[in-house]
Amino acid sequence: MDKYRNMQLFCTVVDKGSFSKAAKALGITPAIVGRHIAAMEDSLGFVLLNRTTRSMHLTPGGKAYYEGAQAVLSNIEQLEDSLTTAHQNNPEGLIRLSAPDAMGPFLMKVIKEFRKEYTGIRFDLVLSNSHLNLIEEEIDLSIRFSFELQDSSYVATKLGESEFGLYASPAYISEYQAPSSYTDLKNHDCLHMGNSRNGDYWMLTVDGKNLSYRQPWVAVTSDTNTLIQATIDGMGIAMIPSIFVHSHVNSGNLIKVENVAEFPIVNIYGMYPTRKHVPYRLSLFLTYLKVNFVRIVTP
């Protein structure tokens, strides 16, 4: 058995947790599995697994070898996929995609349209406002909002941008009037998006000067849709990316509060772990996303 097959066998043993389960998965006997593991240990010069009749545990060297073998096998799989799938008429496979919570409906719309042409490609959509580790979480592509990119270890391509703005319900404006300046905001109930990388403040520009505005927020939430609904319900004024509230403004559920300040433009990126051996299915989807992003997210 060559080194590649040995790596596959060893990783299967670790993943399954026993020789017998690995043997069943590979279609061989536990004795053969044991002989190959022993041969690997002899060749490497150290023990990979501490084994008893009841348990099996990775040694420090075994853990390091397992992690390295997983990386090698993943690279081989991605390389083969990038070379062979590109020449198939019906690309297939799974794309694991992450994005902020409020992007869910937009991305589902993209996925629906994309799959009309590529029916063999499936998606696992992870919605989270936290910045996930793409490698640890096995994320193929992450949609991120950022003023400045800080994850230099990832590859990023710009998809679009969105401005922030202040929004309130017609009922709230009718009862309390719209603020006339940013200093007037202290006289209003304000809602805030928590767990923001920008901190516990709003970024405003007044008379050409950048300000970090904060006050005792009436309510703070880490969920964008909850923030929008609370604003629609008249709980106060919220600072929200315009991309998420177009439909609510058009339907009259929200009003944009004007002439208070200028607001930053946030860039929207597609980020993926590496340029090497990008799966063909991911290249297809990323290209589709770049071409159609603005059309799909703008009503």
N, C-alpha and C positions, 0 to 999 in steps of 0.2 A: 504494500500500500504506500503510495507516494505521500509527500508532506501535505499536499492540499487535502487529500482524503483523510489523512490523520488529523488534520485540524478540524475538518468537518465532524469526524467521529468524536474527538475530544469535546468539542463544543456541544454536541448532541448529548453526551454523557452528563456534562455540567447542567445543561438546560433541563434535561429530563430528571436528573437527580439520582439516577442509579444505572448500573450496567444493564440490568434486565429491561428497563424501560427504553433505554437507548438502543439495545439490540432489537427490540420489537419494532421501533421506529425505523431502523435501518435494514431490517429483514435479515439479520444474521443472529448468531447465538451469543449469549453472554460470555461464553468462554473465548470466542474470537475477539470480542470487545476487550476483555481483560488482557489477552495476549498483545493486542496492539497498544494499549495504554502502557503495559510493561515495557514493550519495545521502545516506545517514545521516551519513557523515563530513562532507560538505559542510554539512548542516543543523546538525550539532553544533559544527562549527568545529575539530575535532581528529581525528587519526587513531586509529582503533579497533584496527587490526591492521597489524603490520609483516609484509609478505608478500614472499617470494622464490619462485623456481620450485620450491624444495625444502621450504620450511618456512613456517610462519605463527606469529606470536607476538602476544599481547595487549600493547598499550602500557599504561602506567599508567592513562591515561584509559579505555582499553578495558576494563581489568580492573575499574575502578570502575563503569563502565556495565554490564558483564556481571553483577556482583553485585547492583546495583540492579534490573536488569531481571529477574533470577531472583526477587527478592523480590516485585516487582510481579506477575509471572506466577503465582507461588505464591498470592498473596493473591486474585487473580482466580479461580483454580481452586478455592480453598477457599470463597470466597464463593458461586460457582455451585453447588458441591457442597452447601453448607449450605442453600441455598434450594430446589434442585430435587430432591435426593435425599430430602428430608423428605416429599415428596409421592408418592414411589414406593412401590409395594407390596413391592418386592423390593430393598432397599438392597444395594449391593455395593461392593467395593473392598478395599484392603489397609490393615490397621492394623499399624504397626510398634511393637512393645511391648518395653520393657526391664524387667528385674527382677533381684534377687539370685539367685544360682545355685539355692539351695534352694527358691525359689518356683516353679521350673519345673513340677513335677508338679501343684501346686495350680492354676496358671494353665492348664495343658493341660486340666484337668478343667473349669474355667470355660469355656474355649473350646469344648470338646466340647458342653457343655450349651447354650451360647449359639448355636452354629451349627445346632442342631436347629430353631431358629426363623428364623435369618438365614443361610441356606446360601450366599448370595452374598458374604458378608464373609469375607476371608481374613486370616491373621495371620503376621507375621514376628517371632518371639520371640527377643530378644537377652538372654542370661543373663550378667550381669556384676556383680561386687561393687563395681566402680568406679562413681562417679557420672558418667555420660556427659553431654556437652553435648547437650541435646535437639535444638537447632537444627542444629548441625554434623553430628550423627549421623542427622538426619532421623527422630527418635523422636517418634511421635504421643502415646504415653503411657508414663510410667515409674512403676513401683512402687518406693517407697523407704521404708526404715526410718530413723526419725530421732527423736531426743529433742527437738531444736529445728530448725525449718526455717531453712536459711541461703540458699536460692536464691530470693530475693524476686522475681526476674525471671520466675519461673514461676508458673502457677496450680496450687494444691494443694487437694485434697479428701480428707478423712480417711476411710479405709476401715475401719480397725479398730485394734487394738493387741495387743501381746503382752508378757508379762513374761519377764525372763530368769530362769534358774535354774542351779544346779549339778547336773550329771548324771554318773553313773559306771555301769559295768557291775556286775551282781551278783557276777561273779568278782572284780573289783577290790575291792569292798566286803568280800567274804568274806575276802580275803587281808589287806587293810590296815586294815579297819574304817573307818567313816565319820568324818570330822573332827567334832569336838565344838564347835568355834568357828572363827572366821575366822583366829585366830592359829595354829590347828592345821593350817591349809592348808600351811604351810611344811614340814610333815613328809610331804607327799603329792606324788605326781607330778601336775602340772597341765598341761593342754593349752590353747593359746590361738589365737584367731582373728586372724590377721595382717591387715595393710592395713585396720585399723579406724580410723574417724574418731575413735573414742574414745581412741586411743593404745594404747600397749603395756601396758594395765592393765585390771583388772576394776573396774567401778563397783559399790561395795557401800555399804549403809547399816547401821551398827551403833550401837545405842543412840541412834538419831535423828541420827547424824552421818554425812555422806557421806565415803567413803574411796575413794582410788584405790589398789587393791591390785595389787602386782606381785611376781613372784619369777622365778627362772631357770626359764622354761618348758621342760618336757621336749621339746615339739615345738610348732612354730608352722606354721599353714597358712592360705592365703588362700581355701581352698575349704570351704564349709560341710559338704557331704556327706562330704568326707574327714575333717573334724573329728569328725563324728558317728560315722563308721565306726571311727575310731581309738578313740573312747570306748567303743563297743560291744565292740571287741576287747580292752578292759581296759588300755589304755595309760595311763589316768589320769582325772582329773576335769576336766570342761570346763564353761565357762559358755556356755549356748546359749539362744536364744529358744525358749520352750516351744512355739510354733506349729510348730516343725520336728521335735519329738520326741514328740508325743502318741502316735503309732502305736507307737513303740519302747518307750515306757513301758507302754502297754497290752499289748504282746506280751511284756513281761518282759525285753526286751533292755537296757533302761536303768532305773536307779533315780534318783529325784530326791533329792538330798542336802538334808535339812531342817535347820532351826535353826542354821545357820551365820551367816546375815545376811539382810537384806532386799535385794531387787534392783529395779532401775529398770524402769519400764514404757516400752516403746518404741512410738511411734506408727507406723502404717503408712499411707502416703499414696499417692494417685494424682496424678501431676504431669504437666502438659502445657504446651506453650510459651505459649499465648495464649488469651484468651477470645474473640477475634475470629474469626468464621467457623469455628467448630468443626465439622468434618465430621459429618454426621448419623450416619454409621456409628460414629464415636467417641463421640458423645453416647449412642447406644444401648448401646454396650458399657460405658461408664462407669456409666450408670444401673444396668445389670444387675449390674455388679461391686459397686456400693455396696449393693444390695439383698441380694445372695447371698454376699458375701464371708465373713461370719462362719460361715454354714452350711457353706460348702465347705471352709474351712480347719480347722474343728473336727470331729474324728471323731464 
